[in-house]
Amino acid sequence: MDTLGATVWTTGLSGSGKTTIARELEKQLRARGVKVEILDGDIVRTNLSKGLGFTKEDRDTNIRRIGFVADLLSRNGVIAITAAISPYRSIRDEVREHTERFIEVYVKAPLEVCESRDVKGMYAKARAGEIKGFTGIDDPYEEPENAEVVCETDKETVDQSVAKIVAELERRGHIPAAVSA
């Protein structure tokens, strides 16, 4: 199925649900025959951005790389879904400016909820001072001001969040509307 590619840029704190939403969105789009790829922040860091640290400059470089690849994919008819914290508004806005079909999805959850979901114990290590510059603890997360979609993962199910994104993709004509049975 030919689709008008797009970049679905999920942003939010660690533990907010970005990867969970991205995987379910991928599953639902593939079931419709849509070409889709996920660019997960952790996986990109291991492969495309190996060697980068967590300074603001390194984080910005990482986000620029993710944005570049997402734009390449979307220009070629793929729905590129990113799942990266991308904490700084200015770099997200820069990527938006260079990406023709960009949909920002704010995966929103209170810090306490994100900490309760943290199976790796990263928040606890950050609070104990073992990790410096951890987003949401001692490094800022700048919330989007005008995200096209806001998914409040402490108040809605994964399916409800994904339905919002699918509806936005349909509304913009990036994917055809689902056929009702």
C-alpha angles and dihedrals in degrees: 000000000000114000133179099249122233141176114243102197112197115194132176145110122306106278095023093117105260096137094042091052092043092053094048091046089051090050094050094046093048089051086059092050095253120149107240139167131186120219102197115194095226093049093045090051090054094050117015098027102033111154096029117123130203103269115126090255093051092046090050091050090050092051092047089053092049089048092050093052093043090052092049090052095045093049086058097054099269125128100230112201117195123200106188130129090233091181100186120080095205094059092045088052090049091053090047090053091054096043118081099206108029126164116184114208116192108207097202128193131146115262091245090056092048090050091050090054094049105116093170093057093232095140091051090050090049092049089049090053094247092118119043125204095022112169112250094017110056100348122059130251110206109208117224113259098205110018113170090223130025118196113192099200095186090059106034138046124252089252091053091050093047091047089059091054094045090050091053092049090050093045091054092046095243090126130019118257115264115263111242116230 
